[in-house]
Amino acid sequence: MPTANLNRESTLVSTGKDCIVVINAVTGLPGGCTLDVSGLPSDIKVLEAGHIIVKTTATGVYKPLGLTGTPLAYDSKDGGDEWVGVLKTSIPVSDPRAAIVTSGQINAAASPYPVTETIKAGLPLIQFLY
């Protein structure tokens, strides 16, 4: 189970798009969660607002949807995973405590990676605009 250190120094993490990715957050995962970021490429230091979040059904572990290719794009969701929502603000991979939007409106044009029709179908309570 992923863990986070609650006694840490404050740092500002922003990709400059945080204020425009989430247009309207209607509901979210209560209390947020700590993400398992072990599946991300090692050169990614910041998980950007708008990243798609999934949960492993068997373990209940939340994680960012995997990335693949050059340039990077979302990978397919694993068969044992279920769609959850969208990361509300950018976070450092070293401290993966996350607020997750589960219904609302997202600016797909400002998302860190292209949002596919499969993702849109998997998150019916989220309206991907633009």
C-alpha positions in Angstrom: 0.0 0.0 0.0 1.5 3.4 -0.9 2.3 5.7 1.9 3.2 9.4 2.3 5.2 11.4 4.8 2.8 13.9 6.5 5.7 15.8 8.1 7.4 17.4 5.1 8.6 20.8 3.9 6.2 22.8 1.7 7.1 23.1 -1.9 5.2 24.8 -4.8 4.5 22.5 -7.7 2.8 24.0 -10.7 3.0 23.3 -14.4 1.2 26.6 -15.2 -1.9 24.7 -16.3 -3.4 23.8 -12.9 -5.9 26.7 -13.0 -7.2 25.8 -16.4 -7.4 22.0 -16.5 -10.2 21.5 -14.0 -13.0 23.8 -15.1 -15.6 22.6 -12.6 -15.0 20.0 -9.9 -18.4 18.8 -8.8 -17.4 15.8 -6.7 -14.1 14.2 -5.7 -12.7 11.3 -3.8 -13.3 12.2 -0.2 -10.0 13.0 1.6 -8.0 12.3 -1.6 -5.5 9.4 -1.6 -1.9 8.5 -1.9 -1.0 7.3 -5.4 1.2 4.3 -6.3 3.5 6.1 -8.7 5.9 3.1 -9.2 4.7 2.5 -12.7 5.6 5.9 -14.1 8.7 6.5 -16.2 11.6 7.4 -13.9 12.2 10.8 -15.6 8.8 12.1 -14.6 9.2 14.2 -11.4 5.8 15.9 -11.4 2.4 14.4 -12.0 0.4 17.1 -13.8 -3.1 18.2 -13.1 -5.5 16.5 -15.4 -3.7 13.1 -15.3 -6.2 10.2 -15.4 -6.4 8.1 -12.2 -7.3 4.4 -12.0 -7.7 1.9 -9.1 -6.5 -1.7 -9.0 -9.7 -3.6 -8.1 -8.0 -6.4 -6.3 -5.9 -4.3 -3.9 -7.8 -1.0 -3.9 -4.6 0.9 -4.7 -5.0 4.2 -6.7 -2.5 5.0 -9.4 -2.0 7.3 -12.4 -2.9 5.7 -15.7 0.3 4.4 -17.3 2.2 6.2 -20.1 3.8 4.9 -23.2 5.4 6.0 -26.5 7.3 9.0 -27.8 5.9 11.5 -27.3 4.2 10.1 -24.2 0.6 9.2 -24.3 -1.8 7.3 -22.0 -1.3 3.6 -22.1 -4.3 1.2 -22.1 -5.9 0.5 -18.7 -5.0 -2.9 -17.2 -7.8 -5.4 -17.1 -7.8 -5.4 -13.3 -8.1 -1.6 -13.0 -11.2 0.6 -12.9 -11.6 4.2 -13.9 -11.7 6.7 -11.0 -11.2 10.3 -12.2 -8.8 13.1 -12.9 -5.9 14.5 -10.8 -7.1 18.0 -9.6 -3.7 19.7 -9.1 -0.1 18.9 -10.0 1.9 17.0 -7.4 5.5 15.9 -7.0 6.0 12.2 -7.7 8.1 12.1 -4.5 5.0 13.1 -2.4 2.0 11.5 -4.3 -0.9 12.7 -2.1 -3.6 13.5 -4.5 -7.0 15.2 -4.8 -9.1 13.4 -7.4 -12.1 14.8 -9.4 -14.7 12.2 -9.9 -17.3 14.3 -11.6 -17.2 17.7 -13.3 -15.7 19.4 -16.3 -12.1 19.1 -17.6 -10.4 21.1 -20.3 -9.1 18.3 -22.4 -7.0 20.6 -24.5 -5.0 21.5 -21.4 -4.6 17.9 -20.2 -1.0 16.6 -20.0 -1.7 13.9 -22.5 -4.4 13.3 -25.2 -7.7 12.1 -23.8 -9.0 9.2 -25.8 -12.6 8.2 -26.5 -12.0 5.1 -24.3 -11.1 7.3 -21.3 -14.1 9.5 -21.9 -16.4 6.5 -22.0 -14.8 5.1 -18.8 -15.4 8.4 -16.9 -19.0 9.2 -17.8 -19.5 11.7 -14.9 -16.6 13.9 -16.3 -17.3 16.1 -19.2 -14.2 16.6 -21.3 -14.5 20.0 -23.1 -12.5 21.5 -26.0 
